């Protein structure tokens, strides 16, 4: 277990909006609701969990941007290319912004099959099929 990721904590600008987005996506991947409190929630898969916390108003003046110092994106394993395709259609039907549509699903290279999209705070998320 040493070295495995224990948890990730992400501060969000609108907890309700982010929780709705992430709840759907993470449950599609097999995560379950883990914790809920007034200013946050978390989802767990195995021994790893992801936490979303409402940022305080005093920190909302500068919005998130993945090209600044800090987190660039989160990438999740998919079980197959077919699953990536199915999730891409589900994301589109939910109005989620798909990135790199002109190169989809090979935006990561000729042998890299993935869908890239954004969460409500524009955090880039990637779902990648095995090679």
C-alpha positions in Angstrom: 0.0 0.0 0.0 2.9 2.4 0.5 2.9 5.0 -2.2 -0.7 4.6 -3.3 -2.8 7.7 -3.4 -4.8 8.1 -0.2 -7.0 11.1 -1.1 -7.3 14.2 -3.2 -9.0 17.4 -1.8 -10.3 20.0 -4.3 -11.8 23.3 -3.3 -14.7 24.4 -5.6 -16.5 27.6 -6.3 -20.0 26.1 -6.1 -20.3 23.0 -4.0 -23.8 22.0 -5.2 -22.9 22.3 -8.8 -19.6 20.5 -8.5 -21.0 17.8 -6.2 -23.8 17.1 -8.8 -21.2 16.8 -11.6 -18.7 14.7 -9.8 -21.3 12.5 -8.1 -22.6 11.4 -11.5 -19.2 10.9 -13.0 -17.5 9.1 -10.1 -20.5 6.8 -9.5 -20.3 5.9 -13.2 -16.7 4.8 -12.5 -17.6 2.8 -9.4 -17.0 5.3 -6.6 -19.5 5.5 -3.8 -20.6 8.4 -1.6 -18.2 8.4 1.4 -18.8 11.6 3.5 -21.1 14.6 3.4 -21.1 17.7 5.5 -22.3 21.3 5.1 -19.3 22.5 3.2 -18.1 19.3 1.5 -18.5 15.8 0.3 -16.3 12.9 -0.7 -16.4 9.8 -2.9 -14.5 6.6 -2.4 -13.2 3.7 -4.5 -11.1 1.1 -2.7 -8.8 2.9 -0.3 -8.7 6.2 -2.3 -11.2 9.0 -1.9 -11.8 12.4 -3.5 -13.0 15.3 -1.5 -14.8 18.4 -2.7 -15.0 21.5 -0.4 -16.7 24.8 -0.9 -14.0 27.5 -1.1 -14.5 30.5 1.2 -15.8 33.6 -0.4 -12.6 35.5 0.3 -10.8 33.0 -2.0 -13.2 33.2 -4.9 -11.9 36.4 -6.5 -9.3 34.5 -8.6 -10.9 31.6 -10.6 -9.1 28.3 -11.2 -7.0 27.9 -14.3 -5.1 24.7 -15.0 -2.2 26.5 -16.5 -1.4 28.3 -13.3 0.8 26.7 -10.6 -1.1 23.7 -9.1 -3.3 21.0 -10.4 -3.5 20.6 -14.2 -5.9 17.7 -14.5 -7.2 14.5 -13.1 -7.0 11.3 -15.2 -9.0 8.2 -14.6 -8.7 4.7 -16.0 -11.5 3.4 -18.3 -12.0 -0.3 -18.8 -12.1 -0.1 -22.7 -12.3 2.1 -25.7 -16.0 1.3 -25.9 -16.5 2.6 -22.3 -14.7 5.9 -23.3 -17.1 6.2 -26.2 -20.1 5.5 -24.1 -19.0 8.0 -21.4 -18.3 10.6 -24.2 -21.9 10.3 -25.3 -23.2 10.6 -21.7 -21.0 13.6 -21.1 -22.3 15.3 -24.3 -25.9 14.5 -23.3 -25.3 16.2 -20.0 -24.0 19.3 -21.7 -20.4 18.8 -20.4 -17.7 20.6 -22.4 -15.6 18.1 -24.3 -12.1 19.4 -25.0 -10.0 18.8 -28.2 -13.0 17.7 -30.2 -10.9 18.1 -33.4 -8.6 15.4 -32.2 -11.0 13.2 -30.2 -10.4 10.5 -29.1 -6.7 10.6 -30.0 -5.8 14.0 -28.5 -3.1 12.3 -26.4 -1.5 10.7 -29.4 -2.1 8.0 -32.0 -2.1 5.1 -29.5 -3.8 7.0 -26.6 -7.6 6.7 -26.6 -9.3 9.1 -24.2 -11.9 11.8 -23.7 -11.0 15.1 -22.1 -13.6 17.4 -20.6 -14.1 20.0 -17.9 -15.8 20.1 -14.6 -17.9 23.2 -13.5 -14.7 25.0 -12.4 -13.0 24.1 -15.7 -10.7 21.5 -14.1 -9.7 19.3 -16.9 -10.7 15.6 -16.5 -9.5 12.7 -18.6 -10.9 9.3 -19.0 -8.4 7.0 -20.7 -8.8 3.5 -22.2 -6.1 0.8 -21.6 -3.6 0.5 -24.5 
